[in-house]
């Protein structure tokens, strides 16, 4: 399994979740909001942010590990 590919996929998923949540929150300001629970949406945004950060850290760690392997082999 490609670690960087998995991390990138997780980052894309988090971005998608964040976009959808932002759209729902923006729709709450409409004249007839579709009963958007802002506290639930904020929790969703925080979860997406945390997911993005974790996957970014996995990406960084994979890069560091790859550099160490190349140093060992050199």
N, C-alpha and C positions, 0 to 999 in steps of 0.2 A: 504494500500500500504506500502510495506517495504521500508523505506527511504534509509537504507543502501544498499539494493539491487538495488534501482534506481540509487544511486550515483555510485555504482560499475559498473553498466551497462553503465552509462555515461562515466566513466573513460575508459572502454573497447572500447567504440565507439571512443573516442578521440584518444586512442592509435592506433586504426585501421586507422583513418584518417591521423594521423601523419606518420604511416608506408607507406601508399599509396603515400602521398606527397613526402616523402623521396625517394621512388622508382622512381617517376617521375623526381625529381631533379637529381638523380644519372644518369638517362637515358639521361639527357640533355648533359652530358659530352661525350656521345657516338659520333663516327665519323659522324653519320647522326641523329642528334636530331630531334625528332618529334615535332618541334615547341613548346617547353615548354616555357611558360612565367614565368620567375623566380620571378617576382614581385607578380604575382598571387599566385604562389606556396608558397612564403614566407608568404603572408597574410593567406593562408590556414594553414600553420604551426603555426603561431601565434594564430589563432583562435582555433586550436586543443589544443595548450598549455593552453590557457585561459579556455577552456572547461574542461580540465583535472584538473586545479587548482580549479575551482569552484566546481566540483564534489568532489574533495578531501576535500574541506572545508565543504561541506554538510555532508560528511562522518564523519568528526571530530565533527561537531556540533551535529549530531545524537548520537554519542558516549557520548559526554558531557551531553546531555539531558537524555540519558539512565542512566548514573551514578547518576544524580541528582534525578531521579525518585527512583532509588534504595536507595539512602540516605534518601529520604522522607519516604519510606516504611519501612526502617529498624528501 
